[in-house]
């Protein structure tokens, strides 16, 4: 197979693939999964182990340099360990986004595969709030597994979806956490997806998050860091901080001009934008024996400049737009 770089009409090179291993999750977070859950579908509609690996190999042959495993919760998939080990054989940087509950059962697998970067979703430092947000009780185990990852030398990012009146009063507490420990906290604006009852009155902008940092730590109490190429986050560090904090402002200040990401859903659909309704069915094509490279190239070429063509806040906020997309749990974080 020849090497083909995935470059869209705007010159953006796509070398970062996020693979959702499952739509299932052991939590029910309010911003991710509808309260009633999502419809369970027959197993044959989802990628088998060999199909995940085959598609991943095709992407790496086409220039993908980084693969992040997502879900749902990727570690609830029974063959997750095998998939992680096999992907670790590819010449690609490996990462995973998880709610952290099962990390202790897989940490040795991470090390065997060379996976050293773990993003853990943690939306509160208060156990009772985590119960309310996740509709489960994950706090103690998630925190213990964050400590375990730190002790074993992993690069740990903690993702917090900031929601007004829910957990926004803890923003600076998580910043303070990054001062004392080598944890990298990322504050994510509340984004619209099917079933999460989104409206921006629940959102907290990146600008407001930084204003709160200034209020608590002073204008000179933190510093702006140099972001890496294609970084979705704007990164900062408290003075003398061991870790960092960052703001991901997908709603109020999107990072589309440097986007290098594409997403493969658990049922084998390629999404070239998190907010996009359009999907390219790679799995059916693969099963029919077709060469899926042209489908991949076509999907990337059709990527819009900004948020699937929603270049205004009004378009993004329109329920007719985001209601036609999947719920977050069915896309992959």
Phi and psi in degrees as GROMACS dihedral restraints (atoms count N, CA, C in turn):
[ dihedral_restraints ]
;  ai    aj    ak    al  type     phi  dphi    fc
    3     4     5     6     1   -85.1    20    10
    4     5     6     7     1   153.4    20    10
    6     7     8     9     1   -77.8    20    10
    7     8     9    10     1   127.8    20    10
    9    10    11    12     1  -129.9    20    10
   10    11    12    13     1   118.5    20    10
   12    13    14    15     1   -78.3    20    10
   13    14    15    16     1   142.9    20    10
   15    16    17    18     1   -96.5    20    10
   16    17    18    19     1    91.5    20    10
   18    19    20    21     1  -117.9    20    10
   19    20    21    22     1   130.0    20    10
   21    22    23    24     1   -89.7    20    10
   22    23    24    25     1  -176.1    20    10
   24    25    26    27     1   -67.5    20    10
   25    26    27    28     1   -13.7    20    10
   27    28    29    30     1  -103.9    20    10
   28    29    30    31     1    11.3    20    10
   30    31    32    33     1    81.0    20    10
   31    32    33    34     1     9.2    20    10
   33    34    35    36     1   -83.1    20    10
   34    35    36    37     1   126.0    20    10
   36    37    38    39     1   -91.1    20    10
   37    38    39    40     1   125.5    20    10
   39    40    41    42     1  -101.9    20    10
   40    41    42    43     1   105.3    20    10
   42    43    44    45     1  -126.9    20    10
   43    44    45    46     1    19.9    20    10
   45    46    47    48     1  -132.2    20    10
   46    47    48    49     1   113.8    20    10
   48    49    50    51     1  -112.1    20    10
   49    50    51    52     1   128.6    20    10
   51    52    53    54     1  -105.1    20    10
   52    53    54    55     1   120.6    20    10
   54    55    56    57     1  -109.1    20    10
   55    56    57    58     1   118.9    20    10
   57    58    59    60     1   -84.5    20    10
   58    59    60    61     1   123.5    20    10
   60    61    62    63     1   -85.8    20    10
   61    62    63    64     1   -22.0    20    10
   63    64    65    66     1  -164.5    20    10
   64    65    66    67     1   154.1    20    10
   66    67    68    69     1   -91.3    20    10
   67    68    69    70     1    -6.9    20    10
   69    70    71    72     1   -81.1    20    10
   70    71    72    73     1   153.4    20    10
   72    73    74    75     1  -151.3    20    10
   73    74    75    76     1   150.1    20    10
   75    76    77    78     1   -90.4    20    10
   76    77    78    79     1     1.8    20    10
   78    79    80    81     1  -121.3    20    10
   79    80    81    82     1   173.8    20    10
   81    82    83    84     1  -136.3    20    10
   82    83    84    85     1    53.6    20    10
   84    85    86    87     1   -60.3    20    10
   85    86    87    88     1   137.6    20    10
   87    88    89    90     1   -64.2    20    10
   88    89    90    91     1   -30.6    20    10
   90    91    92    93     1   -86.4    20    10
   91    92    93    94     1    -8.9    20    10
   93    94    95    96     1  -111.5    20    10
   94    95    96    97     1   -45.2    20    10
   96    97    98    99     1  -119.1    20    10
   97    98    99   100     1   134.3    20    10
   99   100   101   102     1   -57.1    20    10
  100   101   102   103     1   149.9    20    10
  102   103   104   105     1   -56.6    20    10
  103   104   105   106     1   -34.0    20    10
  105   106   107   108     1   -84.3    20    10
  106   107   108   109     1     4.2    20    10
  108   109   110   111     1    78.2    20    10
  109   110   111   112     1  -171.1    20    10
  111   112   113   114     1  -121.3    20    10
  112   113   114   115     1   158.1    20    10
  114   115   116   117     1   -66.1    20    10
  115   116   117   118     1   128.1    20    10
  117   118   119   120     1   -78.9    20    10
  118   119   120   121     1   135.4    20    10
  120   121   122   123     1  -117.2    20    10
  121   122   123   124     1   161.4    20    10
  123   124   125   126     1   -58.5    20    10
  124   125   126   127     1   144.2    20    10
  126   127   128   129     1   -57.7    20    10
  127   128   129   130     1   -33.1    20    10
  129   130   131   132     1   -67.3    20    10
  130   131   132   133     1   -12.2    20    10
  132   133   134   135     1   -79.9    20    10
  133   134   135   136     1    -7.6    20    10
  135   136   137   138     1  -110.7    20    10
  136   137   138   139     1   160.4    20    10
  138   139   140   141     1   -65.2    20    10
  139   140   141   142     1   131.5    20    10
  141   142   143   144     1   -76.6    20    10
  142   143   144   145     1   169.5    20    10
  144   145   146   147     1   -55.0    20    10
  145   146   147   148     1   -50.4    20    10
  147   148   149   150     1   -63.9    20    10
  148   149   150   151     1   -30.0    20    10
  150   151   152   153     1   -75.0    20    10
  151   152   153   154     1   -39.0    20    10
  153   154   155   156     1   -56.2    20    10
  154   155   156   157     1   -48.1    20    10
  156   157   158   159     1   -69.0    20    10
  157   158   159   160     1   -39.7    20    10
  159   160   161   162     1   -63.9    20    10
  160   161   162   163     1   -44.8    20    10
  162   163   164   165     1   -67.0    20    10
  163   164   165   166     1   -39.6    20    10
  165   166   167   168     1   -60.5    20    10
  166   167   168   169     1   -40.9    20    10
  168   169   170   171     1   -64.1    20    10
  169   170   171   172     1   -39.3    20    10
  171   172   173   174     1   -62.5    20    10
  172   173   174   175     1   -43.6    20    10
  174   175   176   177     1   -63.6    20    10
  175   176   177   178     1   -41.4    20    10
  177   178   179   180     1   -67.1    20    10
  178   179   180   181     1   -33.6    20    10
  180   181   182   183     1   -66.5    20    10
  181   182   183   184     1   -22.1    20    10
  183   184   185   186     1   -96.6    20    10
  184   185   186   187     1    12.7    20    10
  186   187   188   189     1   108.2    20    10
  187   188   189   190     1    -0.9    20    10
  189   190   191   192     1   -67.3    20    10
  190   191   192   193     1   130.0    20    10
  192   193   194   195     1  -111.5    20    10
  193   194   195   196     1   -13.1    20    10
  195   196   197   198     1  -139.5    20    10
  196   197   198   199     1   136.0    20    10
  198   199   200   201     1  -124.9    20    10
  199   200   201   202     1   127.9    20    10
  201   202   203   204     1  -114.7    20    10
  202   203   204   205     1   130.0    20    10
  204   205   206   207     1   -89.9    20    10
  205   206   207   208     1   134.0    20    10
  207   208   209   210     1  -136.7    20    10
  208   209   210   211     1  -173.3    20    10
  210   211   212   213     1  -148.3    20    10
  211   212   213   214     1  -146.3    20    10
  213   214   215   216     1    31.1    20    10
  214   215   216   217     1  -157.0    20    10
  216   217   218   219     1  -105.0    20    10
  217   218   219   220     1   109.0    20    10
  219   220   221   222     1   -58.9    20    10
  220   221   222   223     1   -29.2    20    10
  222   223   224   225     1   -81.0    20    10
  223   224   225   226     1    -2.8    20    10
  225   226   227   228     1   -83.8    20    10
  226   227   228   229     1   -11.6    20    10
  228   229   230   231     1   -71.8    20    10
  229   230   231   232     1   131.4    20    10
  231   232   233   234     1   -64.7    20    10
  232   233   234   235     1   -30.0    20    10
  234   235   236   237     1   -99.8    20    10
  235   236   237   238     1    20.4    20    10
  237   238   239   240     1   -57.8    20    10
  238   239   240   241     1   -41.9    20    10
  240   241   242   243     1   -61.8    20    10
  241   242   243   244     1   -43.2    20    10
  243   244   245   246     1   -64.4    20    10
  244   245   246   247     1   -43.8    20    10
  246   247   248   249     1   -61.7    20    10
  247   248   249   250     1   -44.3    20    10
  249   250   251   252     1   -61.8    20    10
  250   251   252   253     1   -44.6    20    10
  252   253   254   255     1   -62.3    20    10
  253   254   255   256     1   -43.8    20    10
  255   256   257   258     1   -69.5    20    10
  256   257   258   259     1   -39.8    20    10
  258   259   260   261     1   -65.1    20    10
  259   260   261   262     1   -30.0    20    10
  261   262   263   264     1   -64.4    20    10
  262   263   264   265     1   -16.6    20    10
  264   265   266   267     1   -80.0    20    10
  265   266   267   268     1   -14.8    20    10
  267   268   269   270     1   -80.5    20    10
  268   269   270   271     1   158.6    20    10
  270   271   272   273     1   -84.4    20    10
  271   272   273   274     1    74.9    20    10
  273   274   275   276     1  -152.1    20    10
  274   275   276   277     1   146.8    20    10
  276   277   278   279     1   -74.5    20    10
  277   278   279   280     1   134.3    20    10
  279   280   281   282     1  -111.3    20    10
  280   281   282   283     1   141.7    20    10
  282   283   284   285     1  -149.3    20    10
  283   284   285   286     1   168.0    20    10
  285   286   287   288     1  -147.6    20    10
  286   287   288   289     1   145.3    20    10
  288   289   290   291     1  -113.3    20    10
  289   290   291   292     1   127.5    20    10
  291   292   293   294     1  -145.5    20    10
  292   293   294   295     1   159.7    20    10
  294   295   296   297     1   -84.0    20    10
  295   296   297   298     1    -2.3    20    10
  297   298   299   300     1    86.7    20    10
  298   299   300   301     1   -10.3    20    10
  300   301   302   303     1   -63.5    20    10
  301   302   303   304     1   -36.7    20    10
  303   304   305   306     1  -105.3    20    10
  304   305   306   307     1     9.2    20    10
  306   307   308   309     1   -57.6    20    10
  307   308   309   310     1   -39.9    20    10
  309   310   311   312     1   -60.5    20    10
  310   311   312   313     1   -26.5    20    10
  312   313   314   315     1   -79.9    20    10
  313   314   315   316     1   -15.6    20    10
  315   316   317   318     1  -121.6    20    10
  316   317   318   319     1    -1.0    20    10
  318   319   320   321     1   -63.0    20    10
  319   320   321   322     1   -34.2    20    10
  321   322   323   324     1   -66.6    20    10
  322   323   324   325     1   -36.1    20    10
  324   325   326   327     1   -64.9    20    10
  325   326   327   328     1   -42.6    20    10
  327   328   329   330     1   -54.3    20    10
  328   329   330   331     1   -48.0    20    10
  330   331   332   333     1   -65.4    20    10
  331   332   333   334     1   -41.2    20    10
  333   334   335   336     1   -60.0    20    10
  334   335   336   337     1   -37.6    20    10
  336   337   338   339     1   -85.6    20    10
  337   338   339   340     1    -7.3    20    10
  339   340   341   342     1    79.3    20    10
  340   341   342   343     1    18.6    20    10
  342   343   344   345     1   -86.0    20    10
  343   344   345   346     1   113.1    20    10
  345   346   347   348     1  -118.5    20    10
  346   347   348   349     1    -3.5    20    10
  348   349   350   351     1  -117.0    20    10
  349   350   351   352     1   120.4    20    10
  351   352   353   354     1  -128.3    20    10
  352   353   354   355     1   123.6    20    10
  354   355   356   357     1   -97.3    20    10
  355   356   357   358     1   126.6    20    10
  357   358   359   360     1  -116.1    20    10
  358   359   360   361     1   127.7    20    10
  360   361   362   363     1   -80.7    20    10
  361   362   363   364     1   122.7    20    10
  363   364   365   366     1  -147.9    20    10
  364   365   366   367     1   107.8    20    10
  366   367   368   369     1   -97.6    20    10
  367   368   369   370     1     2.8    20    10
  369   370   371   372     1  -164.7    20    10
  370   371   372   373     1   152.0    20    10
  372   373   374   375     1   -94.7    20    10
  373   374   375   376     1     8.2    20    10
  375   376   377   378     1  -114.1    20    10
  376   377   378   379     1   120.0    20    10
  378   379   380   381     1   -53.7    20    10
  379   380   381   382     1   -41.0    20    10
  381   382   383   384     1   -67.9    20    10
  382   383   384   385     1   -32.4    20    10
  384   385   386   387     1   -71.2    20    10
  385   386   387   388     1   -39.4    20    10
  387   388   389   390     1   -60.9    20    10
  388   389   390   391     1   -36.8    20    10
  390   391   392   393     1   -62.0    20    10
  391   392   393   394     1   -43.3    20    10
  393   394   395   396     1   -67.7    20    10
  394   395   396   397     1   -42.1    20    10
  396   397   398   399     1   -71.9    20    10
  397   398   399   400     1   -42.3    20    10
  399   400   401   402     1   -92.3    20    10
  400   401   402   403     1    -9.0    20    10
  402   403   404   405     1    56.4    20    10
  403   404   405   406     1    23.6    20    10
  405   406   407   408     1  -144.9    20    10
  406   407   408   409     1  -166.5    20    10
  408   409   410   411     1  -131.5    20    10
  409   410   411   412     1    70.0    20    10
  411   412   413   414     1   -92.2    20    10
  412   413   414   415     1    -7.3    20    10
  414   415   416   417     1   -56.6    20    10
  415   416   417   418     1   -52.7    20    10
  417   418   419   420     1   -60.0    20    10
  418   419   420   421     1   -44.7    20    10
  420   421   422   423     1   -71.7    20    10
  421   422   423   424     1   -39.3    20    10
  423   424   425   426     1   -61.7    20    10
  424   425   426   427     1   -45.9    20    10
  426   427   428   429     1   -63.3    20    10
  427   428   429   430     1   -41.9    20    10
  429   430   431   432     1   -61.1    20    10
  430   431   432   433     1   -37.6    20    10
  432   433   434   435     1   -76.7    20    10
  433   434   435   436     1   -28.5    20    10
  435   436   437   438     1   -62.4    20    10
  436   437   438   439     1   -44.3    20    10
  438   439   440   441     1   -60.7    20    10
  439   440   441   442     1   -43.2    20    10
  441   442   443   444     1   -60.7    20    10
  442   443   444   445     1   -45.0    20    10
  444   445   446   447     1   -61.0    20    10
  445   446   447   448     1   -42.8    20    10
  447   448   449   450     1   -62.3    20    10
  448   449   450   451     1   -44.5    20    10
  450   451   452   453     1   -63.1    20    10
  451   452   453   454     1   -30.1    20    10
  453   454   455   456     1   -92.0    20    10
  454   455   456   457     1     6.5    20    10
  456   457   458   459     1    82.7    20    10
  457   458   459   460     1    18.9    20    10
  459   460   461   462     1   -78.1    20    10
  460   461   462   463     1   154.4    20    10
  462   463   464   465     1   -84.8    20    10
  463   464   465   466     1   113.8    20    10
  465   466   467   468     1  -111.8    20    10
  466   467   468   469     1   121.6    20    10
  468   469   470   471     1  -108.5    20    10
  469   470   471   472     1   140.9    20    10
  471   472   473   474     1  -113.8    20    10
  472   473   474   475     1   120.6    20    10
  474   475   476   477     1   -97.3    20    10
  475   476   477   478     1   126.1    20    10
  477   478   479   480     1  -122.8    20    10
  478   479   480   481     1   118.5    20    10
  480   481   482   483     1   -82.4    20    10
  481   482   483   484     1   118.3    20    10
  483   484   485   486     1   -89.8    20    10
  484   485   486   487     1   122.8    20    10
  486   487   488   489     1  -128.6    20    10
  487   488   489   490     1   125.7    20    10
  489   490   491   492     1   -63.5    20    10
  490   491   492   493     1   133.4    20    10
  492   493   494   495     1    77.0    20    10
  493   494   495   496     1     0.8    20    10
  495   496   497   498     1  -114.0    20    10
  496   497   498   499     1   -56.2    20    10
  498   499   500   501     1  -143.1    20    10
  499   500   501   502     1     6.0    20    10
  501   502   503   504     1   -65.7    20    10
  502   503   504   505     1   -21.1    20    10
  504   505   506   507     1   -74.8    20    10
  505   506   507   508     1    -3.5    20    10
  507   508   509   510     1  -101.3    20    10
  508   509   510   511     1     0.4    20    10
  510   511   512   513     1   -54.1    20    10
  511   512   513   514     1   -49.6    20    10
  513   514   515   516     1   -74.7    20    10
  514   515   516   517     1   -21.0    20    10
  516   517   518   519     1   -66.5    20    10
  517   518   519   520     1   -39.2    20    10
  519   520   521   522     1   -70.6    20    10
  520   521   522   523     1   -33.4    20    10
  522   523   524   525     1   -60.7    20    10
  523   524   525   526     1   -43.8    20    10
  525   526   527   528     1   -62.4    20    10
  526   527   528   529     1   -35.5    20    10
  528   529   530   531     1   -57.8    20    10
  529   530   531   532     1   -39.5    20    10
  531   532   533   534     1   -71.0    20    10
  532   533   534   535     1   -16.2    20    10
  534   535   536   537     1   -72.6    20    10
  535   536   537   538     1   -39.7    20    10
  537   538   539   540     1   -92.6    20    10
  538   539   540   541     1   -16.9    20    10
  540   541   542   543     1  -138.9    20    10
  541   542   543   544     1   156.3    20    10
  543   544   545   546     1   -79.0    20    10
  544   545   546   547     1    60.0    20    10
  546   547   548   549     1  -113.5    20    10
  547   548   549   550     1   145.2    20    10
  549   550   551   552     1  -115.9    20    10
  550   551   552   553     1   101.4    20    10
  552   553   554   555     1   -89.5    20    10
  553   554   555   556     1   135.9    20    10
  555   556   557   558     1  -127.0    20    10
  556   557   558   559     1   123.4    20    10
  558   559   560   561     1   -96.0    20    10
  559   560   561   562     1   122.2    20    10
  561   562   563   564     1  -112.2    20    10
  562   563   564   565     1   126.9    20    10
  564   565   566   567     1   -63.8    20    10
  565   566   567   568     1   141.8    20    10
  567   568   569   570     1   -63.0    20    10
  568   569   570   571     1   119.6    20    10
  570   571   572   573     1  -110.1    20    10
  571   572   573   574     1   151.6    20    10
  573   574   575   576     1   -84.6    20    10
  574   575   576   577     1   126.5    20    10
  576   577   578   579     1  -142.0    20    10
  577   578   579   580     1   163.6    20    10
  579   580   581   582     1   -57.4    20    10
  580   581   582   583     1   127.8    20    10
  582   583   584   585     1    87.2    20    10
  583   584   585   586     1    -1.9    20    10
  585   586   587   588     1  -100.2    20    10
  586   587   588   589     1    12.2    20    10
  588   589   590   591     1    52.3    20    10
  589   590   591   592     1    48.1    20    10
  591   592   593   594     1   -76.1    20    10
  592   593   594   595     1   136.7    20    10
  594   595   596   597     1  -152.2    20    10
  595   596   597   598     1   152.4    20    10
  597   598   599   600     1   -70.1    20    10
  598   599   600   601     1   -12.5    20    10
  600   601   602   603     1   -61.2    20    10
  601   602   603   604     1   -21.5    20    10
  603   604   605   606     1   -88.9    20    10
  604   605   606   607     1    -8.1    20    10
  606   607   608   609     1   -87.1    20    10
  607   608   609   610     1   156.0    20    10
  609   610   611   612     1  -128.5    20    10
  610   611   612   613     1   121.3    20    10
  612   613   614   615     1   -74.9    20    10
  613   614   615   616     1   158.9    20    10
  615   616   617   618     1   -59.0    20    10
  616   617   618   619     1   -37.0    20    10
  618   619   620   621     1   -61.5    20    10
  619   620   621   622     1   -42.4    20    10
  621   622   623   624     1   -68.2    20    10
  622   623   624   625     1   -36.7    20    10
  624   625   626   627     1   -60.2    20    10
  625   626   627   628     1   -42.9    20    10
  627   628   629   630     1   -69.3    20    10
  628   629   630   631     1   -34.2    20    10
  630   631   632   633     1   -61.9    20    10
  631   632   633   634     1   -37.3    20    10
  633   634   635   636     1   -68.5    20    10
  634   635   636   637     1   -35.7    20    10
  636   637   638   639     1   -61.9    20    10
  637   638   639   640     1   -43.0    20    10
  639   640   641   642     1   -64.3    20    10
  640   641   642   643     1   -41.2    20    10
  642   643   644   645     1   -61.8    20    10
  643   644   645   646     1   -40.6    20    10
  645   646   647   648     1   -85.5    20    10
  646   647   648   649     1   -41.0    20    10
  648   649   650   651     1  -107.4    20    10
  649   650   651   652     1    -7.9    20    10
  651   652   653   654     1    87.3    20    10
  652   653   654   655     1   156.7    20    10
  654   655   656   657     1   -63.3    20    10
  655   656   657   658     1   -26.3    20    10
  657   658   659   660     1  -104.0    20    10
  658   659   660   661     1    11.9    20    10
  660   661   662   663     1   -84.9    20    10
  661   662   663   664     1    -6.5    20    10
  663   664   665   666     1  -147.3    20    10
  664   665   666   667     1   160.3    20    10
  666   667   668   669     1  -131.1    20    10
  667   668   669   670     1   149.5    20    10
  669   670   671   672     1   -78.8    20    10
  670   671   672   673     1   134.5    20    10
  672   673   674   675     1  -103.2    20    10
  673   674   675   676     1   162.8    20    10
  675   676   677   678     1   -79.8    20    10
  676   677   678   679     1   122.4    20    10
  678   679   680   681     1   -76.4    20    10
  679   680   681   682     1   152.4    20    10
  681   682   683   684     1   -76.1    20    10
  682   683   684   685     1   156.4    20    10
  684   685   686   687     1   -55.0    20    10
  685   686   687   688     1   138.6    20    10
  687   688   689   690     1    68.0    20    10
  688   689   690   691     1    15.0    20    10
  690   691   692   693     1   -71.1    20    10
  691   692   693   694     1   135.0    20    10
  693   694   695   696     1   -81.5    20    10
  694   695   696   697     1   -17.6    20    10
  696   697   698   699     1  -105.7    20    10
  697   698   699   700     1   148.5    20    10
  699   700   701   702     1   -99.9    20    10
  700   701   702   703     1   119.2    20    10
  702   703   704   705     1  -102.1    20    10
  703   704   705   706     1   145.0    20    10
  705   706   707   708     1  -142.8    20    10
  706   707   708   709     1   163.5    20    10
  708   709   710   711     1  -141.2    20    10
  709   710   711   712     1   133.9    20    10
  711   712   713   714     1   -67.3    20    10
  712   713   714   715     1   148.7    20    10
  714   715   716   717     1   -55.9    20    10
  715   716   717   718     1   128.8    20    10
  717   718   719   720     1    67.1    20    10
  718   719   720   721     1    16.2    20    10
  720   721   722   723     1   -73.6    20    10
  721   722   723   724     1   138.9    20    10
  723   724   725   726     1   -77.3    20    10
  724   725   726   727     1   -31.0    20    10
  726   727   728   729     1  -112.7    20    10
  727   728   729   730     1  -158.7    20    10
  729   730   731   732     1  -139.6    20    10
  730   731   732   733     1   169.7    20    10
  732   733   734   735     1  -135.2    20    10
  733   734   735   736     1   157.9    20    10
  735   736   737   738     1  -149.1    20    10
  736   737   738   739     1   159.1    20    10
  738   739   740   741     1  -120.5    20    10
  739   740   741   742     1   128.5    20    10
  741   742   743   744     1  -111.5    20    10
  742   743   744   745     1   103.9    20    10
  744   745   746   747     1  -106.6    20    10
  745   746   747   748     1    65.2    20    10
  747   748   749   750     1   -62.9    20    10
  748   749   750   751     1   -26.0    20    10
  750   751   752   753     1   -88.0    20    10
  751   752   753   754     1   -52.1    20    10
  753   754   755   756     1   -92.4    20    10
  754   755   756   757     1   -20.8    20    10
  756   757   758   759     1  -152.6    20    10
  757   758   759   760     1    71.6    20    10
  759   760   761   762     1   -66.4    20    10
  760   761   762   763     1   159.3    20    10
  762   763   764   765     1  -109.6    20    10
  763   764   765   766     1    27.8    20    10
  765   766   767   768     1   -61.9    20    10
  766   767   768   769     1   -29.1    20    10
  768   769   770   771     1   -65.4    20    10
  769   770   771   772     1   -19.8    20    10
  771   772   773   774     1  -117.5    20    10
  772   773   774   775     1    17.3    20    10
  774   775   776   777     1   -65.3    20    10
  775   776   777   778     1   130.5    20    10
  777   778   779   780     1  -124.3    20    10
  778   779   780   781     1    19.6    20    10
  780   781   782   783     1  -106.7    20    10
  781   782   783   784     1   143.3    20    10
  783   784   785   786     1  -135.4    20    10
  784   785   786   787     1   153.8    20    10
  786   787   788   789     1  -124.8    20    10
  787   788   789   790     1   135.8    20    10
  789   790   791   792     1  -112.3    20    10
  790   791   792   793     1   116.2    20    10
  792   793   794   795     1   -76.0    20    10
  793   794   795   796     1   165.6    20    10
  795   796   797   798     1   -63.2    20    10
  796   797   798   799     1   -23.9    20    10
  798   799   800   801     1   -97.3    20    10
  799   800   801   802     1    19.3    20    10
  801   802   803   804     1    79.4    20    10
  802   803   804   805     1    24.4    20    10
  804   805   806   807     1   -99.7    20    10
  805   806   807   808     1   136.9    20    10
  807   808   809   810     1   -92.9    20    10
  808   809   810   811     1   124.9    20    10
  810   811   812   813     1  -113.6    20    10
  811   812   813   814     1   122.7    20    10
  813   814   815   816     1   -87.5    20    10
  814   815   816   817     1    -3.1    20    10
  816   817   818   819     1  -151.1    20    10
  817   818   819   820     1   137.8    20    10
  819   820   821   822     1   -56.7    20    10
  820   821   822   823     1   -36.1    20    10
  822   823   824   825     1   -91.0    20    10
  823   824   825   826     1    -0.9    20    10
  825   826   827   828     1   -83.4    20    10
  826   827   828   829     1   142.8    20    10
  828   829   830   831     1   -84.3    20    10
  829   830   831   832     1   -27.4    20    10
  831   832   833   834     1   -71.1    20    10
  832   833   834   835     1   136.8    20    10
  834   835   836   837     1  -134.6    20    10
  835   836   837   838     1   147.1    20    10
  837   838   839   840     1  -111.5    20    10
  838   839   840   841     1   122.5    20    10
  840   841   842   843     1   -81.1    20    10
  841   842   843   844     1    94.6    20    10
  843   844   845   846     1   -79.7    20    10
  844   845   846   847     1   -34.1    20    10
  846   847   848   849     1   -65.3    20    10
  847   848   849   850     1   -46.3    20    10
  849   850   851   852     1   -61.9    20    10
  850   851   852   853     1   -40.6    20    10
  852   853   854   855     1   -64.3    20    10
  853   854   855   856     1   -42.5    20    10
  855   856   857   858     1   -61.3    20    10
  856   857   858   859     1   -44.3    20    10
  858   859   860   861     1   -67.8    20    10
  859   860   861   862     1   -24.9    20    10
  861   862   863   864     1   -84.8    20    10
  862   863   864   865     1    -3.4    20    10
  864   865   866   867     1    88.8    20    10
  865   866   867   868     1     7.8    20    10
  867   868   869   870     1   -75.6    20    10
  868   869   870   871     1   156.9    20    10
  870   871   872   873     1   -82.9    20    10
  871   872   873   874     1   114.8    20    10
  873   874   875   876     1   -85.2    20    10
  874   875   876   877     1    -2.1    20    10
  876   877   878   879     1   -60.8    20    10
  877   878   879   880     1   -42.0    20    10
  879   880   881   882     1   -65.8    20    10
  880   881   882   883     1   -35.0    20    10
  882   883   884   885     1   -63.9    20    10
  883   884   885   886     1   -41.4    20    10
  885   886   887   888     1   -64.0    20    10
  886   887   888   889     1   -47.1    20    10
  888   889   890   891     1   -60.3    20    10
  889   890   891   892     1   -43.9    20    10
  891   892   893   894     1   -63.5    20    10
  892   893   894   895     1   -38.7    20    10
  894   895   896   897     1   -63.6    20    10
  895   896   897   898     1   -45.4    20    10
  897   898   899   900     1   -65.7    20    10
  898   899   900   901     1   -40.3    20    10
  900   901   902   903     1   -62.8    20    10
  901   902   903   904     1   -29.9    20    10
  903   904   905   906     1   -87.1    20    10
  904   905   906   907     1     4.3    20    10
  906   907   908   909     1   -65.3    20    10
  907   908   909   910     1   135.9    20    10
  909   910   911   912     1   -78.3    20    10
  910   911   912   913     1   164.5    20    10
  912   913   914   915     1   -68.0    20    10
  913   914   915   916     1   -40.1    20    10
  915   916   917   918     1  -139.0    20    10
  916   917   918   919     1   126.3    20    10
  918   919   920   921     1    35.4    20    10
  919   920   921   922     1    54.4    20    10
  921   922   923   924     1    56.8    20    10
  922   923   924   925     1    33.1    20    10
  924   925   926   927     1    90.0    20    10
  925   926   927   928     1    -4.5    20    10
  927   928   929   930     1   -87.1    20    10
  928   929   930   931     1    85.2    20    10
  930   931   932   933     1   -93.3    20    10
  931   932   933   934     1     5.9    20    10
  933   934   935   936     1  -127.2    20    10
  934   935   936   937     1   156.0    20    10
  936   937   938   939     1   -62.6    20    10
  937   938   939   940     1   -36.4    20    10
  939   940   941   942     1   -62.7    20    10
  940   941   942   943     1   -40.1    20    10
  942   943   944   945     1   -66.1    20    10
  943   944   945   946     1   -43.6    20    10
  945   946   947   948     1   -62.1    20    10
  946   947   948   949     1   -37.4    20    10
  948   949   950   951     1   -79.2    20    10
  949   950   951   952     1    -8.1    20    10
  951   952   953   954     1   -72.7    20    10
  952   953   954   955     1   117.5    20    10
  954   955   956   957     1   -56.8    20    10
  955   956   957   958     1   -29.0    20    10
  957   958   959   960     1   -65.1    20    10
  958   959   960   961     1   -25.8    20    10
  960   961   962   963     1   -80.5    20    10
  961   962   963   964     1   -60.7    20    10
  963   964   965   966     1   -77.5    20    10
  964   965   966   967     1   -20.9    20    10
  966   967   968   969     1   -68.7    20    10
  967   968   969   970     1   -20.1    20    10
  969   970   971   972     1   -87.3    20    10
  970   971   972   973     1    -7.5    20    10
  972   973   974   975     1   -86.0    20    10
  973   974   975   976     1   174.4    20    10
  975   976   977   978     1   -77.3    20    10
  976   977   978   979     1   164.7    20    10
  978   979   980   981     1   -69.9    20    10
  979   980   981   982     1   158.1    20    10
  981   982   983   984     1   -60.3    20    10
  982   983   984   985     1   -37.9    20    10
  984   985   986   987     1   -63.6    20    10
  985   986   987   988     1   -25.4    20    10
  987   988   989   990     1   -92.4    20    10
  988   989   990   991     1    -6.1    20    10
  990   991   992   993     1   -94.4    20    10
  991   992   993   994     1   -48.8    20    10
  993   994   995   996     1   111.7    20    10
  994   995   996   997     1   124.7    20    10
